[in-house]
């Protein structure tokens, strides 16, 4: 399955929103800033470039999400 950037953003938002509803209160501020305005841009304009950087890093294989435990 391939997602557009917009679909991936909404999927991430949905995931974080669920975690917030399950009690992760720290996400409330982030979700507020990520909420989309009527023009389709995030409420916090800096998030648009942060999201683009994250997409670029993920697509180019620069993200390592593996859990590494330190002895």
C-alpha positions as CSV (number, residue, x, y, z in Angstrom):
1,X,0.0,0.0,0.0
2,X,1.3,3.4,-0.9
3,X,0.1,6.6,0.7
4,X,0.2,10.1,-0.5
5,X,2.0,12.6,1.8
6,X,-1.4,13.9,2.9
7,X,-2.7,10.4,3.7
8,X,0.4,9.5,5.6
9,X,0.0,12.8,7.6
10,X,-3.6,11.9,8.4
11,X,-2.6,8.3,9.4
12,X,0.0,9.7,11.7
13,X,-2.5,12.2,13.2
14,X,-5.0,9.4,13.7
15,X,-2.5,7.2,15.4
16,X,-1.3,10.0,17.8
17,X,-5.0,11.0,18.4
18,X,-5.7,7.5,19.6
19,X,-2.7,7.5,21.9
20,X,-3.9,10.8,23.3
21,X,-7.4,9.4,23.9
22,X,-5.8,6.4,25.7
23,X,-4.2,8.8,28.2
24,X,-1.0,10.1,26.7
25,X,-1.7,13.8,27.6
26,X,1.6,15.1,26.3
27,X,0.3,14.7,22.8
28,X,-2.5,17.2,23.2
29,X,-0.3,20.2,22.3
30,X,1.3,18.4,19.4
31,X,-2.1,17.5,18.0
32,X,-3.4,21.0,18.4
33,X,-0.4,22.3,16.4
34,X,-0.9,19.6,13.8
35,X,-4.6,20.3,13.3
36,X,-5.3,21.4,9.7
37,X,-6.7,24.8,9.0
38,X,-9.3,25.3,6.2
39,X,-6.5,25.9,3.7
40,X,-5.0,22.5,4.5
41,X,-1.9,23.8,6.3
42,X,-1.1,22.8,9.9
43,X,-2.1,25.3,12.7
44,X,1.6,25.7,13.4
45,X,3.2,26.6,10.0
46,X,6.6,25.3,11.1
47,X,5.2,21.8,11.1
48,X,4.8,21.8,7.4
49,X,8.5,22.0,6.8
50,X,9.2,19.5,9.7
51,X,6.7,17.1,8.1
52,X,8.4,17.5,4.7
53,X,11.8,16.8,6.3
54,X,10.4,13.7,8.0
55,X,8.9,12.4,4.7
56,X,12.2,13.0,2.9
57,X,14.1,11.2,5.6
58,X,11.7,8.2,5.6
59,X,11.7,7.9,1.9
60,X,15.5,8.0,1.6
61,X,15.9,5.3,4.3
62,X,17.4,7.6,6.9
63,X,15.1,6.7,9.7
64,X,16.0,3.9,12.1
65,X,13.1,3.1,14.5
66,X,14.7,-0.1,15.9
67,X,14.7,-0.3,19.6
68,X,18.3,-0.6,20.9
69,X,18.9,-1.4,24.5
70,X,22.1,-0.2,26.1
71,X,23.8,-2.6,28.5
